[in-house]
Amino acid sequence: MNRAVTEKKLRPDPSCATYQARRRRLARALQGGVAVIPTAPERLRNADTHYLYRWDSHFHYLTGFHEPEAVLVLVGGRTPRSVLFCRPRDAQSEIWDGHRVGPRAARTRYGVDEAHPIAQLEARMPGLLANCPALHTPIGLDEAWDKRVTGWLNTVRKQVRSGVTAPAALCEVRHALDEMRLIKDAGELKLMKQAAAISVLAHRRAMQFTQPGRYEFEVEAELLHEFRRHGSEAPAYPSIVAGGPNACVLHYVKNGALLKAGDLLLIDAGCEWQGYASDISRTFPVNGTFSGAQRALYEIVLAAQMAALRTIKPGAPFAAYHQAALEVLVRGLIDLKICRGTVAGVIESGDYRRFYMHRTGHWLGRDVHDVGEYTRDGRSRRLQAGMVLTVEPGLYVRPGTRVPKAFHHMGIRIEDDVVVTASGHTVLTAEAPKTIEAIEAWMDKA
């Protein structure tokens, strides 16, 4: 093989500069320490069959590297450097499992300073940790990983008589990475918009497919078809397709029941696009037309979401939109005689929690429940441009004492993906039908 010709074929990944900038930013925060960040291991599903592989979100955020059995080492200091350990090229393995990048190509493609075979990690780590003030790594993430880290530290400590010092501190690296990931850059927002666009198409398709006599799993298949048809790697989380009373189970994923006329169908589903999640919930009548009781409860949830959205802007406390939604939901429950008392009294007593037991949203990004703190110094953190969150009020009415029968077994959730902008916010998933009129008109086109 002509080595010179092979070298010319190696090109940096188009996003290489983005990953390098992230690594430099983290390296500056290390103050001379060393960060060691592993990707996710492969997991067996049964016998010798693995689950579909997905890398660790933190690791991929810093590298863009897709393969398992890889570790990134960042050495801080005046001249920080990045070292990637990954699987070597192996002709026999590649026959079975496909192409491997290998250390030599990885160095060029991903812009790291060094790259070595993963088998060399144990031998090289003590040298990389010698005389550094602190080791930054995920702590408590995996027992086997913690054991390896302890082994490296003990090896360095044994060299003390030869003048080598071991890291004096073992630090959790995920906190710094969580804060970095919380504010999305333009490239990330572009990917999230595409994830949202694909998921909108899937929800629109599912609405038009739904009718009495079909099963929940048939509707789920329509969602999955649309995800994959547009190139999505996988759902961002197990899809919830919950008809009738199943919608009152918040994390219902069996998706096996028959859909009946007169019931509502709650779908909570979103795809992952190039590592970024979407997360949409819509609730609609199986037969395409809302009944009077369904309409009344649905309008309350929709009004709650609208009230929540009005609060989302830079500088607003994260908790504000939950409070805005909660007050509307509670007023609606009182008006429908599902709860009794004043809005303030029902909120104070917590009686509403029988029907609304979750918060109104969460961060969204590489993970569907993305990283980042919700409070700082005991206070709700302020929203900033570039944050992405979900807005998802709901009501779930099970049969109970003094609950009007007309509302029994109704579960309604309306969820959209929202970007905080410099002037307010943008709803990424607005094209999924949401008002009663829009839903009924869209389903009537089927």
C-alpha positions in Angstrom: 0.0 0.0 0.0 1.3 3.5 -0.9 1.3 5.2 2.5 1.7 8.7 1.1 -1.4 8.2 -1.0 -3.4 6.9 2.0 -2.4 9.9 4.1 -3.8 12.3 1.4 -7.2 10.7 1.7 -7.5 11.6 5.4 -9.5 14.7 5.9 -10.7 16.5 9.0 -14.4 16.0 9.9 -16.4 19.1 8.9 -17.2 19.7 12.6 -13.7 19.2 13.7 -13.2 22.9 14.7 -16.3 22.9 16.8 -15.1 19.9 18.8 -11.6 21.4 19.2 -13.1 24.6 20.6 -15.1 22.7 23.1 -12.1 20.7 24.2 -10.1 23.9 24.6 -12.8 25.4 26.7 -12.9 22.5 29.0 -9.1 22.3 29.2 -9.0 25.9 30.4 -11.4 25.0 33.2 -9.1 22.2 34.4 -6.5 24.6 35.7 -3.7 22.3 34.9 -5.5 19.1 35.7 -6.3 16.1 33.5 -9.8 15.1 32.3 -10.5 11.5 31.4 -13.9 10.9 29.7 -15.0 7.5 28.4 -17.6 6.8 25.9 -20.5 4.4 26.6 -19.8 0.7 26.6 -21.6 -1.7 24.3 -24.4 -3.6 26.1 -25.6 -7.1 25.5 -29.2 -7.6 24.7 -29.1 -11.4 24.8 -26.5 -14.0 24.2 -24.0 -12.4 21.8 -26.4 -9.8 20.4 -25.9 -6.2 21.4 -28.3 -3.3 21.8 -28.0 -0.7 19.1 -25.0 1.2 20.1 -25.1 4.9 21.2 -22.1 6.7 22.4 -21.9 8.7 25.7 -23.3 12.2 25.1 -20.5 14.0 27.0 -17.8 12.1 25.1 -19.4 12.7 21.7 -20.0 16.4 22.5 -16.2 16.8 22.9 -15.1 14.5 20.0 -17.7 13.7 17.4 -16.3 10.1 17.6 -18.9 7.4 17.1 -17.2 4.1 18.0 -17.3 2.2 21.2 -14.2 1.4 23.3 -12.9 4.9 23.2 -11.6 7.3 25.9 -10.7 11.0 25.6 -7.9 12.5 27.8 -7.5 16.2 28.0 -4.3 17.5 29.6 -4.7 21.1 30.9 -2.0 23.7 31.5 -0.3 26.3 29.4 -0.2 24.1 26.3 -3.3 21.8 26.6 -3.4 18.7 24.5 -6.0 16.1 23.7 -5.3 12.4 23.5 -7.8 9.9 22.0 -7.7 6.2 22.7 -9.7 4.0 20.3 -9.9 0.6 18.6 -7.2 -0.1 16.1 -8.0 -1.1 12.5 -8.6 -4.9 12.3 -9.4 -6.5 9.0 -11.1 -9.5 10.4 -13.3 -7.6 12.8 -14.2 -5.2 10.1 -15.5 -8.0 8.0 -18.1 -8.7 10.7 -18.8 -5.3 12.2 -17.8 -2.7 9.6 -15.1 -0.1 9.2 -13.1 1.3 12.1 -11.4 4.7 12.0 -8.3 3.6 13.8 -5.9 5.9 15.8 -4.0 7.3 12.8 -7.0 8.4 10.9 -8.7 9.6 14.1 -6.0 12.0 14.8 -6.5 13.8 11.5 -10.3 13.4 11.2 -11.1 14.5 14.8 -8.3 17.0 15.3 -6.8 15.5 18.4 -3.1 16.0 19.2 -2.5 12.3 19.8 -4.3 9.0 19.2 -3.4 5.6 20.4 -4.9 2.1 20.5 -7.3 1.6 23.4 -5.2 -1.3 24.6 -2.5 1.2 25.6 -4.7 3.2 27.9 -3.7 1.4 31.1 0.0 1.7 30.4 -0.1 5.4 29.4 -2.5 6.8 32.0 -0.1 6.8 35.0 2.3 8.9 32.9 -0.4 11.3 31.9 -1.5 11.7 35.5 2.0 12.1 37.0 2.5 15.6 38.6 -0.9 16.9 37.6 -2.9 18.6 40.4 -6.3 17.0 39.8 -8.0 14.2 37.9 -11.4 15.2 36.4 -13.6 12.2 35.4 -17.2 10.9 35.7 -17.5 9.6 39.3 -20.0 7.0 40.2 -21.1 6.5 36.6 -19.9 3.0 36.4 -18.3 0.8 39.1 -15.8 -0.8 36.7 -14.7 2.7 35.5 -14.3 3.9 39.1 -12.1 0.8 39.8 -9.8 1.6 36.8 -9.5 5.2 37.9 -8.5 4.1 41.4 -5.9 1.8 39.9 -4.3 4.6 37.9 -4.1 6.8 41.0 -2.6 4.1 43.1 0.0 3.4 40.4 1.1 7.0 40.4 1.1 7.2 44.2 3.6 4.3 44.3 6.1 6.5 42.5 6.2 9.2 45.2 9.8 8.2 46.3 11.0 8.9 42.8 9.8 12.4 43.0 6.4 11.9 41.2 3.3 13.4 42.7 -0.2 12.0 42.3 -3.3 14.1 41.7 -4.4 15.6 45.0 -8.0 15.9 44.0 -10.5 13.7 42.2 -13.1 15.9 40.6 -16.5 15.3 38.9 -16.0 16.5 35.3 -19.7 16.3 34.4 -20.7 19.5 36.2 -18.5 21.6 33.9 -19.7 19.7 30.8 -23.3 20.1 31.9 -23.0 23.9 32.0 -21.2 23.9 28.6 -24.0 21.8 27.0 -26.8 23.8 28.5 -26.3 26.7 26.0 -26.6 25.5 22.4 -24.6 27.0 19.6 -25.9 27.7 16.1 -24.8 24.3 14.8 -26.6 22.5 17.6 -29.8 24.5 17.1 -29.8 23.6 13.5 -29.7 19.9 14.3 -32.4 20.3 16.9 -34.6 22.1 14.4 -34.2 19.2 12.0 -35.0 16.7 14.8 -38.2 18.7 15.6 -39.2 18.9 11.9 -39.0 15.2 11.4 -40.9 14.5 14.6 -43.6 17.0 13.5 -44.1 15.0 10.3 -44.3 11.8 12.4 -47.0 13.2 14.6 -49.0 14.5 11.7 -48.8 11.1 10.0 -49.9 9.3 13.2 -52.9 11.6 13.6 -54.2 10.8 10.1 -53.6 7.1 10.5 -55.4 6.8 13.8 -59.0 5.4 13.8 -61.1 3.1 16.0 -60.1 -0.6 15.6 -56.4 0.0 15.1 -53.9 -0.9 17.8 -51.5 1.4 19.6 -48.5 -0.4 18.1 -49.8 0.2 14.6 -49.7 3.9 15.3 -46.2 3.6 16.8 -45.1 1.9 13.6 -46.2 5.0 11.7 -44.1 7.2 13.9 -41.1 4.9 13.5 -41.5 4.8 9.8 -41.5 8.5 9.5 -38.4 8.8 11.8 -36.4 6.4 9.7 -37.7 7.6 6.4 -36.1 11.0 7.0 -32.8 9.5 8.2 -33.2 9.6 12.0 -31.0 7.1 13.7 -33.6 6.1 16.4 -36.3 7.5 18.7 -34.9 9.8 21.3 -36.8 7.7 23.9 -39.4 4.9 23.9 -42.5 6.2 22.2 -45.6 6.5 24.3 -48.8 5.7 22.4 -51.5 5.6 25.0 -55.2 5.2 24.3 -58.0 5.8 26.7 -57.1 5.0 30.4 -53.5 4.1 29.3 -52.9 7.9 28.9 -53.1 8.2 32.7 -49.9 6.2 33.0 -47.2 8.7 32.5 -44.5 6.4 31.2 -46.8 3.9 29.4 -44.8 2.1 26.7 -46.5 -1.2 26.2 -48.4 0.3 23.2 -50.5 -2.9 22.8 -54.1 -1.9 23.3 -57.0 -1.6 20.9 -58.0 2.0 20.1 -61.7 2.7 20.7 -64.1 5.3 19.4 -64.8 7.9 22.2 -61.3 7.6 23.7 -58.5 10.1 23.5 -55.0 9.0 22.3 -51.9 10.5 23.9 -48.7 10.3 21.9 -45.4 11.4 23.4 -42.7 10.7 20.8 -39.7 12.3 19.2 -36.7 11.3 17.1 -33.0 11.7 17.6 -31.2 13.5 14.7 -27.4 13.3 14.7 -27.2 13.0 18.4 -29.9 15.6 19.3 -33.4 14.8 20.7 -36.8 16.1 20.0 -39.8 15.6 22.4 -43.4 16.2 21.3 -46.7 15.3 22.9 -50.1 15.5 21.3 -53.5 14.3 22.5 -56.4 13.8 20.1 -59.7 11.8 19.8 -59.4 8.4 18.2 -62.5 9.0 16.1 -61.3 12.5 15.0 -63.9 14.5 17.0 -63.6 15.8 20.6 -66.6 15.2 22.8 -67.9 17.9 25.1 -66.0 16.7 28.2 -62.8 16.0 26.2 -63.0 19.5 24.7 -63.4 21.1 28.1 -60.4 19.4 29.7 -58.3 19.8 26.6 -58.9 23.6 26.4 -57.6 23.9 30.0 -54.3 22.1 29.2 -53.9 24.2 26.0 -54.5 27.4 27.9 -52.0 26.3 30.5 -49.4 25.8 27.8 -50.1 29.2 26.2 -49.7 30.8 29.6 -46.4 29.0 30.2 -45.1 30.0 26.8 -45.8 33.7 27.5 -43.3 33.7 30.4 -40.3 32.2 28.4 -37.7 34.9 27.6 -34.2 35.7 28.7 -33.9 36.7 32.3 -37.1 34.9 33.4 -36.7 32.3 36.2 -36.9 28.7 34.9 -39.7 28.0 37.5 -41.9 30.8 36.2 -43.4 28.8 33.4 -44.4 25.9 35.6 -46.1 28.3 38.0 -48.0 30.0 35.2 -49.2 26.7 33.8 -50.1 25.3 37.2 -52.4 28.3 38.1 -54.3 27.8 34.8 -54.7 24.1 35.3 -55.9 24.5 38.9 -58.4 27.2 38.0 -59.7 24.8 35.2 -60.0 21.9 37.6 -62.0 24.0 40.0 -64.3 25.3 37.2 -65.0 21.7 36.2 -65.6 20.7 39.9 -62.8 18.2 39.8 -61.1 20.1 42.6 -62.8 22.3 45.2 -61.6 25.5 46.9 -59.6 28.5 45.7 -56.6 28.4 43.3 -54.2 29.3 46.1 -55.8 26.8 48.5 -55.7 23.9 46.1 -52.0 24.7 45.2 -51.1 25.0 48.8 -52.8 21.7 49.8 -51.4 19.9 46.8 -54.8 18.4 46.0 -54.1 19.1 42.2 -51.3 16.5 42.3 -53.9 13.8 41.9 -54.3 15.1 38.3 -51.0 16.9 37.6 -48.0 15.2 39.2 -45.1 16.4 37.0 -43.3 19.6 36.3 -44.1 21.6 33.1 -40.9 20.9 31.3 -37.2 20.1 31.3 -34.0 20.9 29.4 -33.7 19.3 26.0 -30.5 18.6 23.9 -28.3 15.6 23.3 -30.4 13.8 26.0 -34.2 14.1 26.0 -33.9 15.1 29.7 -30.8 17.1 29.1 -28.1 18.1 31.5 -27.9 21.4 33.4 -28.9 22.7 36.8 -32.4 24.1 37.3 -31.4 26.1 40.4 -28.5 28.2 41.5 -27.8 29.2 45.1 -31.2 27.9 46.0 -33.0 30.0 43.4 -34.5 29.1 40.1 -31.9 29.8 37.4 -32.5 32.5 34.9 -33.2 31.6 31.3 -30.6 32.6 28.6 -30.7 32.7 24.9 -29.6 29.3 23.5 -31.3 27.2 26.2 -33.8 24.7 24.8 -36.6 23.3 27.0 -39.9 21.5 26.7 -43.3 23.0 27.7 -45.6 20.1 28.6 -48.5 20.7 31.0 -51.0 17.9 31.4 -54.0 16.5 33.2 -54.6 12.8 34.1 -58.0 12.0 35.6 -58.5 8.6 37.1 -61.8 7.6 38.7 -62.0 8.9 42.2 -64.1 10.3 44.9 -66.1 13.3 43.8 -64.5 13.3 40.3 -67.3 13.8 37.7 -67.6 10.6 35.7 -67.5 12.4 32.3 -63.8 13.0 32.9 -62.8 9.5 34.0 -59.8 7.9 32.3 -58.8 11.0 30.4 -55.1 11.8 30.0 -54.1 14.9 28.1 -50.6 16.3 27.6 -49.5 18.9 25.1 -45.7 19.3 24.7 -43.5 21.5 22.5 -39.8 22.1 22.1 -38.8 25.7 22.7 -35.6 27.7 22.1 -35.0 30.8 24.3 -33.9 33.6 21.9 -32.5 37.0 22.5 -36.0 38.6 22.2 -38.2 35.8 23.6 -38.6 32.3 22.3 -39.2 30.1 19.3 -41.4 27.0 19.3 -39.6 24.4 17.1 -42.6 22.1 17.0 -45.4 24.5 16.2 -46.4 22.8 13.0 -47.8 19.8 14.8 -51.6 20.4 15.0 -52.5 21.6 18.5 -55.7 23.5 18.7 -59.0 21.5 18.7 -59.9 23.1 15.3 -56.5 22.2 13.7 -56.5 18.7 15.0 -60.1 17.9 13.8 -59.4 19.5 10.4 -56.1 17.6 10.0 -57.7 14.2 11.0 -60.6 14.9 8.7 -58.2 14.9 5.7 -57.2 11.3 6.3 
